[in-house]
Amino acid sequence: MEAIVLAGGLGTRLRSAVSNLPKCMAPIGPTVISSAPTVISSEVEKSRPFLSYILDWLQDQGADHVILSVGYLREYIINWISGQNYPFEIDFAVEETPLGTGGGIREALKYCHGKKVFVINGDTFFPVDLNAFTFDAPITVALKPMREFERYGAVDVRFLGSARNDRVEIFRFREKAYCREGLINGGIYALNNLDLSGFPPKFSFEKEVLEPLKYKTCGVVQDCYFLDIGIPEDYERAQTELPEYRAVKAASKKLIESDADTLLIDRDGTINVRIKGDYVRNRNQFKFLSGILEEFPKWAAKFRRIIVVTNQRGVGRGLMTDEDLADIHSHMLRAITEAGGRIDAILTCTATDDGDPRRKPNPGMYHEAKQLFPSMERAIMLGDSETDAAFAENAGIPFILL
């Protein structure tokens, strides 16, 4: 698997936030990570460049060879790479003068060993499954379903085969305009023996190859996490969402590797973003952690049962009603089910008294889960707080800190 990462952009729109670095080296973090799965212990990790998230994902996908197309302030990228230890071969395709995305791709193709290669925008994080690409067209584009957008142009497609599936043929790229619902170009391309020799030295791959449909162009639709840091507002989002995403993936990997048959999972701060100093009082305040919905199908395949155990003192304090809580959970369940996951039970404790046996860290909800599912043998707990860790300890089960 070979991949070209376009890392030579000037990042003009991001200058107000990152003025002295190439865009792909924009720092993300710092963040707090777990140093062990069974205890509450953490260390502060230094900020990481945006590029590291792309390269980590390529490593997980099984990349063998990565070509970085670099130009503007390339010494920052080259120096950083020299201190890393990625398991794949890395080459640099250097633009002495800006060549545009098309010229950058053409220059980088000279370093490829084969004719099939992925191209990834260095300012976009869209961690698709690269193994879903079949290279049966000169160009295949990763497409992201999106709602209520105007920053991106929509992509019009026709479905291949008799039934709707993830593979489509693209017949039009539309100009940027408000769109209620549609597909966008996710900034990842699979190129199959593509010849760009007939184009000028400097050209735009998007404007002069993709949009005119110079070659047959297909698409693969994947509805996973997407973030483009091209503007300061989205770069600010990246400061919290990308560390969230990384933490979710690390915790999920530990869950998948465990021998447990039952997953007990906290809600606030683990499934959805915790509101500091307050409660999630309605569905409009409920926001899934970055990347979490993509893990639920994996957990559904791994665990015989998945049980949410959550303290909801806001109900007991009269700040919200049981109906509000039920509506939030209905909204949560619908999204998880649509993503291909499942929840088998939701156990809540609305008591305000810390001595209530069902209120975490007391193990009452664990014993209730065992009554609901008598065959439950090997449970594991996923949570984000000392309370969750103490709950797992009191229940006598392993704990993974998100």
Secondary structure, DSSP 8 states (H G I E B T S, - for coil): -EEEEE-----GGGTTT-SSS-GGG-EE--EEEES-SSS--EEEE--EEHHHHHHHHHHHHT-SEEEEEE-TTHHHHHHHHHT---SSEEEEEE-SS--HHHHHHHHHHTT-SSSEEEEEETTEE----GGG----SSEEEEEEEEEEE-SSEEEEEEESSSS--SEEEEEEEEEE--EEEEEEEEEEEEEES---TTS-SS--HIIIIITTT-S-EEEEE-----EE-SSHHHHHHHHHHHHHHHHHHHHHHHHHHS--SEEEE--BTTTB---TTS---SGGG--B-TTHHHHHHHHHHH-SEEEEEEE-HHHHTTSS-HHHHHHHHHHHHHHHHHTT---SEEEEE----TT-TTSTTSTHHHHHHHHH-TT---EEEEESSHHHHHHHHHHT--EEE-
